[in-house]
Structures are given as C-alpha cells and as structure tokens.
Amino acid sequence: MKHYLNVTEGKNKWPRYLFSILLAVGFMIAGSIIYFIIELLRVELDGNDATYLDLDTGMVVGGNGTISLLLTHIIYIISLVGLWIGVRFIHKRKFRTLITGEKRVNWKKIGWGFAVFTGLFLVTSGLDFLINAADYTWNNVSFSEYVYLFLVVILFVPIQTTVEELLFRGLLLQWVGKKLKNPVLLNP
C-alpha cells in the first residue's frame, strides 16, 4: 500500500510546497476579509443599534449566531480553492494525493474513521454529562432555530475540518516528510 506522505506524482521541490502553503494562507486571508466585510454589511443593514461587530472575536454580537457560523465558513471554502490551485497547478498533481497514495480514495476507511470518532465522541460526551450534569444548561431555542443550526453544523463544519486536515496533515506533513524520513516523527 502506498502512503500519502511518500508522494512521487507531480513536482514536489520545497519552493513549490512553500508557495502552495502561502497561496492557501493567502486565500484564507482573502476569505477572512470577505467574511469581515459581509459581517460589517450585515450589522449596518440590520437596523438594530444593539447589534455590533466585536473586533476582538470577529463575531457579530446581538445578531443571529447561526448566520455568523455559516458565514465563517466562507473563509474555509475560499482557502480550499487556494489549496486546490496549489496542488493542481504548482505541484502538477491530483488533489487526492493529499489524502492517499493510492489511485482512489477509500471512502469506506473514511466512513469507518468517522464512525469510530463519532462513537468515541458520543460516549465521552455522555459520560461527561453524567459526571458533570450541573455544568450543562438548556438554551431556550425553538425547534426551527435548532434545525437550522444543526444543518449548518452538519453541512459546513466538515468543510472547515477537511481544509485544516488537507493543509496540515496533507500538504505541510508531505513537505516535512521530504526531509524527515523517520515515520515515528511523521506519524499523524
């Protein structure tokens, strides 16, 4: 089985890795600027004097938090485009090489990993709730607000986590793997 850290496809000299990472980070910064502008417009067009943009957190205070969560994912979608451009046009290889060294992505392995992680998360969260029940409070949220939040989380949070994994465990770890050959140090 080929390992994704031993990528041989395309052009993989260190300047290409550096430029690809800088490109992805540049796209992330551009996405952040777009997000900030949209949030500023949202506050200005809101008509509510109690709504403002907290510059420390970059989030709208007094507005709909679910919409802010949705809008933050603009950053990651734009960053994903930058990462894709870097891999396809700077490295001249397929995007799947950030995930696997094989010819195809094994979706069963990804599904299995997701299921194991979800199971462990649910068990540990359930135990935490049983042990520390006083730390939890119920928010008065309508069912429609909850469904909207649930959909945003299910559809967009995986984009954010995937972009981070592709950038750090994919591209950056492949770059470091060109110099460090010790698999213990590289084991993600």
N, C-alpha and C positions, 0 to 999 in steps of 0.2 A: 504494500500500500504506500502510495506517495504521500508525503507530508507537505502541508501547505507552506511550511517555513523554508523548505528546500525548493523554492520556485526557480525553474530554469527557463520557462517561457518568457519571451519578450526581452526588454533591455533593462537591466537591473543594477546599474552602477550607482554609487552613493549620491552623485548630484541629482539623479532622477528621483531618488527617494526624498531627498531634501526638498526639491522643487514641488513634488507631489504633495508632501505634507504641508508645505507653505501654501500651496494652492487651496487645499482643503480648509486650512485655517483661515485663509483669506475669504473664501466663500462663507465660512462660518461668521466671520466679522461682518461681511456684507449682509448676511441673513439677520444678524443682530441689529444692524442699523435699520433694515427694513421693518423688523419687528418693533423697534423703538418708535419709528415714525408712525406705524399703524396704531400703536397704543396711544401715542400723543394725539393723533386724529380722533381716536375713539373717545378720549377724555374730553377733547374740545367739542365734539359733536354730541356728547352725552346730554348737555344742558343741565347737569346736576353739579352744583357748587361743591358738594361733599366728595365728589369723585376727583381723584388726582393721581398722578404718576409718581410713585415713590422712587426717587433716583438711586437710593441705596440698594433696593431689591430689583428694580426694573419692572415692577409689577404695578398694576392699577389697583388702587385702594378705593373701596366703595363701589366697585364695578362687579360684573359677573366674573367670578374666578374661573369658571369653566371655559369661558371665552378666552381669558388670558392664557390658560393652559393650552388650549387649542392653538392660539397664535404663537406661543413659544416654539411650537414645532416647525414653524417656517424656517427657523434657524437650521434645524437638522435636515430638512428637506433640501435646502439650498446647499448645505455642506455636503450632502450625499452626491449632489450633482458635481461639485468640485472634486470630490474623491473619485467619482466615476471618470471624469475628464482626465484626471491624473493617471489613473491606471490604464485607460484605453489609449490615450494619445501620447503620454510621456513615457510610460513603460511599454506601450505597444503590446498589451496582453489582455486576456479576457478578465472581466471583473470577478468571475468565480474563483480566480487564483488567490483572492484574499481569504477565501473560505476553505478551499480544498485544493489538493494537488491532483485529484482525480479528474477525469473528463466530465463528470456530472456531480452535482451537489446531491448528497444523500439526505433527502428530506425526512426519511424515517429516523435517522440519527438525530436530526434537529428536533423532530417531534418528540422523540424519546427523551432527549435532554430537557426540552420544555416541560414535559410531563413530570419528570423527576424533580426539577426545580420547583414547579408549581406544587407538587405534593409536599416537598420539604417546607416550602413557604407556608402552606396552609397548616401543616402540623405545628410548626414552631409558632406561628401567629395564634393558633388556637390555644396552645399551651401558655403563651404569654397572656392571652385574655383570661384564662382560668386562674393564673397565678396573680396577675395584676389587674383584676377587673375594675378596681377603683380608678385606674388611670385612663379608662375609656369613657367617653361621653357620647350620647346620641345627639346628632345635629338634627334640627327640625328642617328637613329638606323634603320638598314634595317629590312624589314618585316621578313626575316628568323631568324634574331637575336632576334627579338621581340617574335616570335612564340616559339623559344627555351626557352627564359626566362619565357614566360607565362606557358609553360608545366612544367618547373622545379618548378615554384611557386605553380601551381595547384596540382601537384603530391607530392611534398616533404614538403612544409610548413605545411600542415595539420599533418604530422608526428611529426614535432617539437612541434606544439601546443598541440597535443594529449599527447605526452610524458610529457610535463610540467603539463598538467591538471591531468594526472593519478598519477604523483608523488606528486604534491602539494595538489590538491583537493581530490585526491583519497587516497593514502596511508598515507600521512602526516596528513591530516584532520581526517582520521579514527583513527589514533593514538592519536591525541589531543582529539578527541571525546570520547575516553575511560576515560579521566579524567574530561573534561568539559562537563557537561550534559546540559548546557544552550544552547538551539537551536539558540538563537539570536547571541551568540558569535561564534557559529559554522557555521552559515548560509553562504554558499559560494555564 
